[in-house]
């Protein structure tokens, strides 16, 4: 089966995780992406794609290039990964007799306070006209069905590798807390200085550090964060390749899986209930528990279901002595719970394959 992975940006971690899983199951993969946005992971393996088409940021001959690429490589199904959604909207208007799957990484109309009518049109059209849809969680699927008239078949696929793809990276045997007796937390990913943003974490980090935690930050962007660095007991680290990152964060006691809980904008507050970032999976593979809040419903449900972390009502409830007690009483390693996750994700991957085949057969 010849599958085109299509994205209107640089390939992200979810894009690459799915590609590795499907490649191992015998799919013949091709890739088309636009060269803009964040750089691809340093250790991303793009060799699993038979051919790659790179579009420029503004490409006046984009339609011809994409259609020729699809025709020359006899593509049987297009698997689009959002966001942005404009390229998917455009390809849907090429009148191709090929099924198009819309893989929703983010429901951006909930995330952005300023979301233009044009972008909303793209999002709505893609959800309502895709031949099939893939969602990160059941909550994402439910909310999308409330917003849009979705009639196509759907699959839920978590932000995790399936069992046959997972490689438990060697971890550090000694925790930092063994040396100084303090509880060390880690945050990986984007942080923002804008107070209205869901990734504005200065008040949250202050609450936790004042309670006695030490927080280690591995930011997505290479820039200065003076307001964050001014917080006592915050430690910044350099960017690492994915494998090196997972190995390094294994020396901490737990990973923070939170957003800004003090947002006043109701739409963004609604969005963060459904968000399920890659960092939750990263903490699992590093064999450290996630710490989240109950109002971050997708993450809270996941850590409770698979017993891979702790969920609290408020940040003020999270204390070093309590985390230390939970860590000492929970003798089972996080990695021991991986099998239950892998069983579910393997089943979800099978459902993706079934969706592929169903859509291809419908076009015959």
C-alpha positions as YAML, in Angstrom:
chain: A
units: angstrom
residues:
- id: 1
  name: UNK
  ca: [0.00, 0.00, 0.00]
- id: 2
  name: UNK
  ca: [1.47, 3.36, -1.09]
- id: 3
  name: UNK
  ca: [0.79, 6.09, 1.46]
- id: 4
  name: UNK
  ca: [1.64, 9.79, 1.15]
- id: 5
  name: UNK
  ca: [2.33, 11.52, 4.46]
- id: 6
  name: UNK
  ca: [1.49, 15.17, 3.85]
- id: 7
  name: UNK
  ca: [2.15, 18.13, 6.17]
- id: 8
  name: UNK
  ca: [2.06, 21.90, 5.70]
- id: 9
  name: UNK
  ca: [5.14, 22.29, 7.93]
- id: 10
  name: UNK
  ca: [8.25, 20.38, 9.00]
- id: 11
  name: UNK
  ca: [7.55, 16.80, 10.18]
- id: 12
  name: UNK
  ca: [6.82, 16.64, 13.92]
- id: 13
  name: UNK
  ca: [7.33, 13.83, 16.45]
- id: 14
  name: UNK
  ca: [3.80, 12.41, 16.02]
- id: 15
  name: UNK
  ca: [4.22, 12.42, 12.22]
- id: 16
  name: UNK
  ca: [7.50, 10.47, 12.56]
- id: 17
  name: UNK
  ca: [6.18, 8.04, 15.21]
- id: 18
  name: UNK
  ca: [3.28, 7.05, 12.97]
- id: 19
  name: UNK
  ca: [5.58, 6.73, 9.96]
- id: 20
  name: UNK
  ca: [7.92, 4.35, 11.82]
- id: 21
  name: UNK
  ca: [5.01, 2.21, 12.98]
- id: 22
  name: UNK
  ca: [3.38, 1.98, 9.54]
- id: 23
  name: UNK
  ca: [6.70, 1.37, 7.78]
- id: 24
  name: UNK
  ca: [7.32, -1.64, 10.03]
- id: 25
  name: UNK
  ca: [3.89, -2.98, 9.13]
- id: 26
  name: UNK
  ca: [4.76, -2.98, 5.42]
- id: 27
  name: UNK
  ca: [3.38, 0.35, 4.22]
- id: 28
  name: UNK
  ca: [5.31, 1.99, 1.36]
- id: 29
  name: UNK
  ca: [5.64, 5.57, 2.58]
- id: 30
  name: UNK
  ca: [6.20, 8.82, 0.70]
- id: 31
  name: UNK
  ca: [6.45, 12.29, 2.19]
- id: 32
  name: UNK
  ca: [5.51, 15.80, 1.11]
- id: 33
  name: UNK
  ca: [6.08, 18.72, 3.46]
- id: 34
  name: UNK
  ca: [6.61, 22.46, 3.48]
- id: 35
  name: UNK
  ca: [9.96, 23.85, 4.57]
- id: 36
  name: UNK
  ca: [9.01, 26.19, 7.38]
- id: 37
  name: UNK
  ca: [8.47, 26.11, 11.13]
- id: 38
  name: UNK
  ca: [10.48, 24.12, 13.67]
- id: 39
  name: UNK
  ca: [13.36, 21.98, 12.49]
- id: 40
  name: UNK
  ca: [12.93, 18.23, 12.25]
- id: 41
  name: UNK
  ca: [14.24, 16.27, 15.23]
- id: 42
  name: UNK
  ca: [18.02, 15.87, 15.05]
- id: 43
  name: UNK
  ca: [17.80, 12.09, 15.07]
- id: 44
  name: UNK
  ca: [14.74, 11.78, 12.81]
- id: 45
  name: UNK
  ca: [15.08, 8.86, 10.41]
- id: 46
  name: UNK
  ca: [13.72, 9.99, 7.04]
- id: 47
  name: UNK
  ca: [15.19, 6.99, 5.23]
- id: 48
  name: UNK
  ca: [11.95, 5.07, 5.74]
- id: 49
  name: UNK
  ca: [10.31, 7.31, 3.11]
- id: 50
  name: UNK
  ca: [10.83, 6.06, -0.44]
- id: 51
  name: UNK
  ca: [10.69, 9.58, -1.90]
- id: 52
  name: UNK
  ca: [10.33, 13.05, -0.41]
- id: 53
  name: UNK
  ca: [8.85, 16.20, -1.96]
- id: 54
  name: UNK
  ca: [9.84, 19.45, -0.25]
- id: 55
  name: UNK
  ca: [7.67, 22.49, -0.96]
- id: 56
  name: UNK
  ca: [8.91, 26.04, -0.53]
- id: 57
  name: UNK
  ca: [7.22, 28.42, 1.90]
- id: 58
  name: UNK
  ca: [5.53, 30.10, -1.05]
- id: 59
  name: UNK
  ca: [5.36, 27.82, -4.04]
- id: 60
  name: UNK
  ca: [3.41, 29.10, -7.04]
- id: 61
  name: UNK
  ca: [3.67, 25.70, -8.80]
- id: 62
  name: UNK
  ca: [2.66, 23.69, -5.73]
- id: 63
  name: UNK
  ca: [-0.44, 22.08, -7.29]
- id: 64
  name: UNK
  ca: [1.45, 20.72, -10.30]
- id: 65
  name: UNK
  ca: [4.29, 19.44, -8.12]
- id: 66
  name: UNK
  ca: [2.00, 17.67, -5.67]
- id: 67
  name: UNK
  ca: [-0.22, 16.14, -8.38]
- id: 68
  name: UNK
  ca: [2.79, 14.94, -10.38]
- id: 69
  name: UNK
  ca: [4.36, 13.44, -7.24]
- id: 70
  name: UNK
  ca: [1.13, 11.59, -6.45]
- id: 71
  name: UNK
  ca: [0.75, 10.34, -10.03]
- id: 72
  name: UNK
  ca: [4.37, 9.30, -10.56]
- id: 73
  name: UNK
  ca: [4.47, 7.32, -7.31]
- id: 74
  name: UNK
  ca: [1.01, 5.77, -7.73]
- id: 75
  name: UNK
  ca: [-0.14, 6.96, -4.31]
- id: 76
  name: UNK
  ca: [-3.17, 5.04, -3.02]
- id: 77
  name: UNK
  ca: [-4.01, 7.10, 0.07]
- id: 78
  name: UNK
  ca: [-3.12, 10.57, 1.39]
- id: 79
  name: UNK
  ca: [-2.55, 10.89, 5.13]
- id: 80
  name: UNK
  ca: [-2.53, 14.59, 6.04]
- id: 81
  name: UNK
  ca: [-1.18, 15.78, 9.40]
- id: 82
  name: UNK
  ca: [-2.34, 19.15, 10.73]
- id: 83
  name: UNK
  ca: [-1.58, 22.05, 11.63]
- id: 84
  name: UNK
  ca: [-1.74, 24.26, 9.42]
- id: 85
  name: UNK
  ca: [-4.76, 23.02, 7.43]
- id: 86
  name: UNK
  ca: [-4.47, 25.14, 4.27]
- id: 87
  name: UNK
  ca: [-2.53, 22.58, 2.23]
- id: 88
  name: UNK
  ca: [-5.04, 19.86, 3.05]
- id: 89
  name: UNK
  ca: [-7.87, 22.19, 2.03]
- id: 90
  name: UNK
  ca: [-6.10, 22.86, -1.27]
- id: 91
  name: UNK
  ca: [-5.37, 19.18, -2.01]
- id: 92
  name: UNK
  ca: [-9.00, 18.33, -1.29]
- id: 93
  name: UNK
  ca: [-9.86, 20.67, -4.17]
- id: 94
  name: UNK
  ca: [-7.53, 18.93, -6.65]
- id: 95
  name: UNK
  ca: [-10.37, 16.50, -7.44]
- id: 96
  name: UNK
  ca: [-8.14, 13.47, -6.91]
- id: 97
  name: UNK
  ca: [-9.76, 10.06, -6.90]
- id: 98
  name: UNK
  ca: [-7.69, 9.15, -3.83]
- id: 99
  name: UNK
  ca: [-8.92, 8.95, -0.21]
- id: 100
  name: UNK
  ca: [-7.66, 11.71, 2.09]
- id: 101
  name: UNK
  ca: [-7.31, 11.14, 5.84]
- id: 102
  name: UNK
  ca: [-7.16, 14.16, 8.14]
- id: 103
  name: UNK
  ca: [-4.97, 13.41, 11.18]
- id: 104
  name: UNK
  ca: [-5.82, 16.06, 13.75]
- id: 105
  name: UNK
  ca: [-2.79, 16.80, 15.93]
- id: 106
  name: UNK
  ca: [-4.33, 20.02, 17.29]
- id: 107
  name: UNK
  ca: [-7.83, 21.50, 17.25]
- id: 108
  name: UNK
  ca: [-6.43, 24.97, 16.72]
- id: 109
  name: UNK
  ca: [-9.70, 26.92, 16.79]
- id: 110
  name: UNK
  ca: [-9.90, 26.06, 20.49]
- id: 111
  name: UNK
  ca: [-6.26, 26.92, 21.12]
- id: 112
  name: UNK
  ca: [-5.95, 30.31, 19.43]
- id: 113
  name: UNK
  ca: [-7.68, 33.38, 20.85]
- id: 114
  name: UNK
  ca: [-7.22, 35.10, 17.47]
- id: 115
  name: UNK
  ca: [-8.18, 32.55, 14.83]
- id: 116
  name: UNK
  ca: [-9.04, 34.09, 11.47]
- id: 117
  name: UNK
  ca: [-12.20, 33.31, 9.52]
- id: 118
  name: UNK
  ca: [-10.05, 31.91, 6.72]
- id: 119
  name: UNK
  ca: [-8.26, 29.47, 9.05]
- id: 120
  name: UNK
  ca: [-11.58, 28.48, 10.60]
- id: 121
  name: UNK
  ca: [-12.89, 27.79, 7.08]
- id: 122
  name: UNK
  ca: [-9.90, 25.51, 6.38]
- id: 123
  name: UNK
  ca: [-10.34, 23.65, 9.68]
- id: 124
  name: UNK
  ca: [-14.09, 23.17, 9.21]
- id: 125
  name: UNK
  ca: [-13.76, 22.05, 5.58]
- id: 126
  name: UNK
  ca: [-11.04, 19.50, 6.34]
- id: 127
  name: UNK
  ca: [-13.01, 17.96, 9.21]
- id: 128
  name: UNK
  ca: [-16.23, 17.76, 7.25]
- id: 129
  name: UNK
  ca: [-14.82, 16.64, 3.87]
- id: 130
  name: UNK
  ca: [-12.06, 14.20, 4.78]
- id: 131
  name: UNK
  ca: [-12.67, 10.57, 3.83]
- id: 132
  name: UNK
  ca: [-11.44, 9.52, 7.29]
- id: 133
  name: UNK
  ca: [-10.16, 11.19, 10.45]
- id: 134
  name: UNK
  ca: [-7.64, 10.30, 13.16]
- id: 135
  name: UNK
  ca: [-7.72, 11.89, 16.63]
- id: 136
  name: UNK
  ca: [-5.18, 11.98, 19.48]
- id: 137
  name: UNK
  ca: [-7.75, 11.17, 22.19]
- id: 138
  name: UNK
  ca: [-11.42, 10.29, 22.58]
- id: 139
  name: UNK
  ca: [-11.96, 13.78, 24.01]
- id: 140
  name: UNK
  ca: [-10.53, 15.39, 20.85]
- id: 141
  name: UNK
  ca: [-12.86, 13.25, 18.77]
- id: 142
  name: UNK
  ca: [-15.91, 14.10, 20.90]
- id: 143
  name: UNK
  ca: [-15.23, 17.85, 20.86]
- id: 144
  name: UNK
  ca: [-14.60, 17.87, 17.10]
- id: 145
  name: UNK
  ca: [-17.89, 16.06, 16.50]
- id: 146
  name: UNK
  ca: [-19.65, 18.68, 18.59]
- id: 147
  name: UNK
  ca: [-18.13, 21.49, 16.52]
- id: 148
  name: UNK
  ca: [-18.36, 20.00, 13.05]
- id: 149
  name: UNK
  ca: [-20.61, 17.76, 10.97]
- id: 150
  name: UNK
  ca: [-18.28, 14.75, 10.77]
- id: 151
  name: UNK
  ca: [-19.68, 11.79, 8.85]
- id: 152
  name: UNK
  ca: [-16.49, 9.98, 7.84]
- id: 153
  name: UNK
  ca: [-15.11, 6.99, 9.79]
- id: 154
  name: UNK
  ca: [-12.73, 7.86, 12.64]
- id: 155
  name: UNK
  ca: [-9.84, 6.29, 14.57]
- id: 156
  name: UNK
  ca: [-8.23, 7.35, 17.86]
- id: 157
  name: UNK
  ca: [-4.43, 7.02, 17.99]
- id: 158
  name: UNK
  ca: [-2.54, 8.16, 21.08]
- id: 159
  name: UNK
  ca: [0.76, 10.08, 20.93]
- id: 160
  name: UNK
  ca: [2.69, 6.89, 21.66]
- id: 161
  name: UNK
  ca: [4.82, 4.42, 19.72]
- id: 162
  name: UNK
  ca: [3.35, 0.92, 19.38]
- id: 163
  name: UNK
  ca: [5.06, -1.84, 21.31]
- id: 164
  name: UNK
  ca: [7.04, -3.26, 18.41]
- id: 165
  name: UNK
  ca: [8.50, 0.21, 17.75]
- id: 166
  name: UNK
  ca: [9.40, 1.25, 21.27]
- id: 167
  name: UNK
  ca: [13.02, 1.25, 22.21]
- id: 168
  name: UNK
  ca: [13.56, 1.81, 25.91]
- id: 169
  name: UNK
  ca: [16.61, 4.02, 25.87]
- id: 170
  name: UNK
  ca: [19.24, 3.19, 28.53]
- id: 171
  name: UNK
  ca: [18.54, 5.34, 31.56]
- id: 172
  name: UNK
  ca: [20.79, 6.87, 34.15]
- id: 173
  name: UNK
  ca: [20.99, 4.62, 37.19]
- id: 174
  name: UNK
  ca: [21.33, 7.41, 39.75]
- id: 175
  name: UNK
  ca: [18.78, 10.12, 40.45]
- id: 176
  name: UNK
  ca: [19.83, 13.67, 41.29]
- id: 177
  name: UNK
  ca: [17.66, 13.37, 44.38]
- id: 178
  name: UNK
  ca: [19.94, 10.57, 45.62]
- id: 179
  name: UNK
  ca: [22.71, 13.17, 45.82]
- id: 180
  name: UNK
  ca: [20.98, 16.13, 47.44]
- id: 181
  name: UNK
  ca: [17.72, 14.76, 48.89]
- id: 182
  name: UNK
  ca: [15.59, 17.26, 46.94]
- id: 183
  name: UNK
  ca: [12.83, 16.39, 44.46]
- id: 184
  name: UNK
  ca: [13.82, 17.29, 40.90]
- id: 185
  name: UNK
  ca: [11.11, 17.88, 38.28]
- id: 186
  name: UNK
  ca: [11.63, 18.30, 34.55]
- id: 187
  name: UNK
  ca: [9.77, 20.25, 31.87]
- id: 188
  name: UNK
  ca: [10.43, 19.60, 28.18]
- id: 189
  name: UNK
  ca: [8.90, 21.69, 25.43]
- id: 190
  name: UNK
  ca: [7.78, 25.20, 24.60]
- id: 191
  name: UNK
  ca: [7.52, 27.97, 27.22]
- id: 192
  name: UNK
  ca: [6.08, 31.42, 26.51]
- id: 193
  name: UNK
  ca: [6.35, 34.92, 28.01]
- id: 194
  name: UNK
  ca: [2.82, 35.97, 26.95]
- id: 195
  name: UNK
  ca: [0.60, 35.89, 30.04]
- id: 196
  name: UNK
  ca: [-2.53, 34.95, 28.06]
- id: 197
  name: UNK
  ca: [-0.88, 31.88, 26.48]
- id: 198
  name: UNK
  ca: [-1.53, 28.34, 27.67]
- id: 199
  name: UNK
  ca: [2.25, 27.75, 27.79]
- id: 200
  name: UNK
  ca: [2.90, 30.74, 30.05]
- id: 201
  name: UNK
  ca: [4.22, 28.90, 33.10]
- id: 202
  name: UNK
  ca: [5.97, 31.50, 35.26]
- id: 203
  name: UNK
  ca: [3.28, 31.56, 38.03]
- id: 204
  name: UNK
  ca: [3.07, 27.75, 38.01]
- id: 205
  name: UNK
  ca: [6.84, 27.31, 38.25]
- id: 206
  name: UNK
  ca: [6.99, 29.86, 41.08]
- id: 207
  name: UNK
  ca: [4.40, 27.96, 43.10]
- id: 208
  name: UNK
  ca: [6.29, 24.68, 42.68]
- id: 209
  name: UNK
  ca: [9.78, 26.05, 43.35]
- id: 210
  name: UNK
  ca: [8.57, 27.96, 46.41]
- id: 211
  name: UNK
  ca: [7.18, 24.66, 47.68]
- id: 212
  name: UNK
  ca: [10.72, 23.26, 47.49]
- id: 213
  name: UNK
  ca: [10.98, 21.61, 44.07]
- id: 214
  name: UNK
  ca: [13.88, 22.10, 41.67]
- id: 215
  name: UNK
  ca: [12.67, 22.39, 38.06]
- id: 216
  name: UNK
  ca: [14.89, 21.54, 35.07]
- id: 217
  name: UNK
  ca: [13.79, 23.05, 31.74]
- id: 218
  name: UNK
  ca: [14.68, 21.72, 28.27]
- id: 219
  name: UNK
  ca: [13.12, 24.39, 26.03]
- id: 220
  name: UNK
  ca: [12.09, 23.84, 22.43]
- id: 221
  name: UNK
  ca: [13.51, 27.16, 21.27]
- id: 222
  name: UNK
  ca: [17.08, 28.42, 21.55]
- id: 223
  name: UNK
  ca: [16.47, 31.83, 23.09]
- id: 224
  name: UNK
  ca: [16.87, 33.68, 26.38]
- id: 225
  name: UNK
  ca: [14.15, 33.45, 29.03]
- id: 226
  name: UNK
  ca: [15.15, 36.09, 31.63]
- id: 227
  name: UNK
  ca: [11.81, 36.01, 33.46]
- id: 228
  name: UNK
  ca: [11.98, 32.25, 33.86]
- id: 229
  name: UNK
  ca: [15.67, 32.28, 34.75]
- id: 230
  name: UNK
  ca: [14.95, 34.81, 37.51]
- id: 231
  name: UNK
  ca: [12.93, 32.18, 39.38]
- id: 232
  name: UNK
  ca: [14.89, 30.53, 42.17]
- id: 233
  name: UNK
  ca: [15.53, 26.78, 41.69]
- id: 234
  name: UNK
  ca: [14.96, 26.87, 37.93]
- id: 235
  name: UNK
  ca: [17.75, 25.22, 35.90]
- id: 236
  name: UNK
  ca: [17.96, 25.60, 32.11]
- id: 237
  name: UNK
  ca: [19.58, 22.95, 29.89]
- id: 238
  name: UNK
  ca: [20.75, 22.84, 26.30]
- id: 239
  name: UNK
  ca: [18.71, 21.25, 23.50]
- id: 240
  name: UNK
  ca: [19.44, 17.56, 22.89]
- id: 241
  name: UNK
  ca: [18.61, 14.92, 20.29]
- id: 242
  name: UNK
  ca: [15.55, 12.88, 21.21]
- id: 243
  name: UNK
  ca: [17.45, 9.79, 22.40]
- id: 244
  name: UNK
  ca: [19.88, 11.87, 24.46]
- id: 245
  name: UNK
  ca: [16.98, 13.84, 25.93]
- id: 246
  name: UNK
  ca: [15.12, 10.72, 27.07]
- id: 247
  name: UNK
  ca: [18.29, 9.33, 28.63]
- id: 248
  name: UNK
  ca: [19.07, 12.58, 30.44]
- id: 249
  name: UNK
  ca: [15.63, 13.26, 31.89]
- id: 250
  name: UNK
  ca: [15.56, 9.77, 33.40]
- id: 251
  name: UNK
  ca: [17.70, 11.13, 36.27]
- id: 252
  name: UNK
  ca: [14.85, 13.35, 37.48]
- id: 253
  name: UNK
  ca: [12.05, 12.25, 39.81]
- id: 254
  name: UNK
  ca: [9.03, 13.27, 37.72]
- id: 255
  name: UNK
  ca: [8.00, 15.20, 34.60]
- id: 256
  name: UNK
  ca: [5.62, 18.16, 34.54]
- id: 257
  name: UNK
  ca: [2.67, 17.71, 32.18]
- id: 258
  name: UNK
  ca: [0.81, 20.96, 32.74]
- id: 259
  name: UNK
  ca: [-0.40, 24.09, 30.99]
- id: 260
  name: UNK
  ca: [-1.24, 27.50, 32.39]
- id: 261
  name: UNK
  ca: [-4.12, 26.85, 34.82]
- id: 262
  name: UNK
  ca: [-4.73, 30.59, 35.39]
- id: 263
  name: UNK
  ca: [-5.96, 31.52, 31.91]
- id: 264
  name: UNK
  ca: [-9.07, 33.68, 31.83]
- id: 265
  name: UNK
  ca: [-9.98, 33.12, 28.19]
- id: 266
  name: UNK
  ca: [-12.72, 30.45, 28.20]
- id: 267
  name: UNK
  ca: [-11.80, 29.08, 24.76]
- id: 268
  name: UNK
  ca: [-8.19, 28.39, 25.69]
- id: 269
  name: UNK
  ca: [-9.27, 27.01, 29.07]
- id: 270
  name: UNK
  ca: [-11.50, 24.64, 27.14]
- id: 271
  name: UNK
  ca: [-8.67, 23.65, 24.80]
- id: 272
  name: UNK
  ca: [-6.23, 22.62, 27.50]
- id: 273
  name: UNK
  ca: [-8.73, 20.10, 28.87]
- id: 274
  name: UNK
  ca: [-8.29, 18.13, 25.65]
- id: 275
  name: UNK
  ca: [-4.59, 18.68, 24.95]
- id: 276
  name: UNK
  ca: [-2.36, 15.60, 24.99]
- id: 277
  name: UNK
  ca: [1.24, 16.68, 24.25]
- id: 278
  name: UNK
  ca: [4.08, 14.36, 23.27]
- id: 279
  name: UNK
  ca: [5.86, 15.01, 26.58]
- id: 280
  name: UNK
  ca: [3.57, 12.55, 28.40]
- id: 281
  name: UNK
  ca: [4.88, 9.73, 26.19]
- id: 282
  name: UNK
  ca: [8.44, 11.03, 26.54]
- id: 283
  name: UNK
  ca: [8.24, 10.82, 30.34]
- id: 284
  name: UNK
  ca: [6.94, 7.26, 30.07]
- id: 285
  name: UNK
  ca: [9.89, 6.23, 27.89]
- id: 286
  name: UNK
  ca: [12.27, 7.91, 30.34]
- id: 287
  name: UNK
  ca: [10.68, 5.80, 33.09]
- id: 288
  name: UNK
  ca: [9.59, 8.79, 35.18]
- id: 289
  name: UNK
  ca: [6.00, 9.58, 36.28]
- id: 290
  name: UNK
  ca: [4.06, 12.55, 34.93]
- id: 291
  name: UNK
  ca: [2.60, 15.16, 37.27]
- id: 292
  name: UNK
  ca: [-0.55, 16.84, 35.96]
- id: 293
  name: UNK
  ca: [-3.79, 18.45, 37.16]
- id: 294
  name: UNK
  ca: [-7.29, 16.98, 37.06]
- id: 295
  name: UNK
  ca: [-8.66, 19.78, 34.85]
- id: 296
  name: UNK
  ca: [-6.19, 18.76, 32.13]
- id: 297
  name: UNK
  ca: [-8.58, 15.93, 31.42]
- id: 298
  name: UNK
  ca: [-6.84, 14.03, 28.61]
- id: 299
  name: UNK
  ca: [-3.52, 13.85, 30.45]
- id: 300
  name: UNK
  ca: [-5.18, 13.13, 33.80]
- id: 301
  name: UNK
  ca: [-7.25, 10.29, 32.34]
- id: 302
  name: UNK
  ca: [-4.16, 8.78, 30.71]
- id: 303
  name: UNK
  ca: [-1.86, 8.82, 33.76]
- id: 304
  name: UNK
  ca: [-4.64, 7.42, 35.95]
- id: 305
  name: UNK
  ca: [-5.68, 4.71, 33.49]
- id: 306
  name: UNK
  ca: [-2.16, 3.39, 32.92]
- id: 307
  name: UNK
  ca: [-0.74, 4.29, 36.37]
- id: 308
  name: UNK
  ca: [2.12, 6.33, 34.90]
- id: 309
  name: UNK
  ca: [1.85, 9.44, 37.04]
- id: 310
  name: UNK
  ca: [-0.09, 11.53, 39.54]
- id: 311
  name: UNK
  ca: [-2.95, 13.98, 39.06]
- id: 312
  name: UNK
  ca: [-3.91, 16.72, 41.52]
- id: 313
  name: UNK
  ca: [-6.68, 19.27, 41.95]
- id: 314
  name: UNK
  ca: [-4.37, 22.28, 42.29]
- id: 315
  name: UNK
  ca: [-0.69, 23.16, 42.00]
- id: 316
  name: UNK
  ca: [-0.70, 24.07, 45.70]
- id: 317
  name: UNK
  ca: [-1.49, 20.41, 46.50]
- id: 318
  name: UNK
  ca: [1.80, 19.24, 44.98]
- id: 319
  name: UNK
  ca: [4.44, 19.09, 47.71]
- id: 320
  name: UNK
  ca: [7.94, 17.53, 47.68]
- id: 321
  name: UNK
  ca: [7.25, 15.31, 50.70]
- id: 322
  name: UNK
  ca: [4.04, 14.01, 49.09]
- id: 323
  name: UNK
  ca: [5.79, 13.22, 45.79]
- id: 324
  name: UNK
  ca: [8.64, 11.56, 47.70]
- id: 325
  name: UNK
  ca: [6.10, 9.44, 49.56]
- id: 326
  name: UNK
  ca: [4.31, 8.46, 46.36]
- id: 327
  name: UNK
  ca: [7.61, 7.56, 44.68]
- id: 328
  name: UNK
  ca: [8.72, 5.38, 47.59]
- id: 329
  name: UNK
  ca: [5.36, 3.61, 47.95]
- id: 330
  name: UNK
  ca: [5.07, 2.92, 44.23]
- id: 331
  name: UNK
  ca: [7.70, 0.22, 43.82]
- id: 332
  name: UNK
  ca: [6.48, -0.69, 40.35]
- id: 333
  name: UNK
  ca: [8.50, 1.03, 37.64]
- id: 334
  name: UNK
  ca: [6.68, 3.13, 35.08]
- id: 335
  name: UNK
  ca: [8.16, 0.93, 32.37]
- id: 336
  name: UNK
  ca: [6.34, -2.07, 33.90]
- id: 337
  name: UNK
  ca: [3.06, -0.46, 32.81]
- id: 338
  name: UNK
  ca: [4.18, -0.05, 29.19]
- id: 339
  name: UNK
  ca: [2.69, -3.37, 28.04]
- id: 340
  name: UNK
  ca: [-0.85, -2.17, 28.76]
- id: 341
  name: UNK
  ca: [-0.20, 1.01, 26.76]
- id: 342
  name: UNK
  ca: [1.40, -0.91, 23.90]
- id: 343
  name: UNK
  ca: [-1.51, -3.36, 23.68]
- id: 344
  name: UNK
  ca: [-3.91, -0.47, 23.22]
- id: 345
  name: UNK
  ca: [-1.69, 1.46, 20.79]
- id: 346
  name: UNK
  ca: [-1.03, -1.66, 18.69]
- id: 347
  name: UNK
  ca: [-4.79, -2.10, 18.42]
- id: 348
  name: UNK
  ca: [-5.15, 1.55, 17.38]
- id: 349
  name: UNK
  ca: [-2.49, 1.15, 14.69]
- id: 350
  name: UNK
  ca: [-4.38, -1.89, 13.34]
- id: 351
  name: UNK
  ca: [-7.49, 0.31, 13.18]
- id: 352
  name: UNK
  ca: [-5.53, 2.84, 11.08]
- id: 353
  name: UNK
  ca: [-4.61, 0.06, 8.63]
- id: 354
  name: UNK
  ca: [-8.22, -1.09, 8.51]
- id: 355
  name: UNK
  ca: [-9.27, 2.50, 7.79]
- id: 356
  name: UNK
  ca: [-6.72, 2.72, 4.96]
- id: 357
  name: UNK
  ca: [-8.02, -0.48, 3.37]
- id: 358
  name: UNK
  ca: [-11.67, 0.44, 3.82]
- id: 359
  name: UNK
  ca: [-11.18, 3.80, 2.09]
- id: 360
  name: UNK
  ca: [-9.12, 2.35, -0.76]
- id: 361
  name: UNK
  ca: [-11.74, -0.36, -1.37]
- id: 362
  name: UNK
  ca: [-14.49, 2.30, -1.41]
- id: 363
  name: UNK
  ca: [-12.78, 4.01, -4.38]
- id: 364
  name: UNK
  ca: [-12.60, 0.84, -6.50]
...
